Amino acid sequence: MKWEAWSVVFTGLSLTCVTAVVLFLLVAINPKDASYGSTPLVYAAGSVIAAVAFNRASAWAARRAPRPGH
């Protein structure tokens, strides 16, 4: 797969993780069940880490992509 495509894939995964962070934080604010405890916050933190990792991977793949005219 070309590096431009990998960059787009990693960007999409990063944006999906950002959406997950928002959803998990909303669940932490207004849980349906008190037994959730701090689990939504743990999931939100994991999603933040994944979002940053995918964002960095996207930037790395974009740098590896050949420039037009080179």
N, C-alpha and C positions, 0 to 999 in steps of 0.2 A: 504494500500500500504506500502511496506517496506521502511525503511528510506533511503536505498541506491538508490531506484528509485526516491524518492523525491529529493534527492541530485542531481541526473542527470537532473530531470525536472527543478529545480531551476537554475542549471548551464546553461541549454539551454535557458531559459528565460533571464538570464543575458547576454549571448552572443548575443541574438536577440536585446536586448536593446542597447548594444554597437554598433551594426550595425546601429540601428536607429539613434544613436548620430552622427555617421559619415555621414549618409545620410542627416540628418537635417542640419549639419554644411556645407555640400556641397551645399545645397539649399540656405543657408544663404549667402554663398560666391558668388554664381552665380544664382540669382533668375530668373525665367521665367517672372515674373510680379512684378513690383515695389510695388504693393499693399500688398505683403506679409509682408512688414515691419519687425518687430522683432519677428514675430510668429515662424519662424523656430528656433530661438535661445531659445525661451521659451520651445518649444517642445524638443529641445536638452537637456536643463537643466532638464526637467522632465524625460527624458530617462536616464540621468546620475543618477538621484536619484533612479529610478527604477532598474537600473543595479546594483548599490551598494546594494540596499535592497535585490534583488534576490541573489547576491553573498553571502551576510551574511546569508541568509536563507539556501543556499546550504551548507555553512560551518557548520551551526547549525545542519542540517539534517545529515551531514556526521559524526558529533560528536555523534549523537544519535544512529547511525548504530552500530550494534554489531560487535565486532572485531572477526576475525577468531580465533578459538581456545579458546574463552572465554565463 
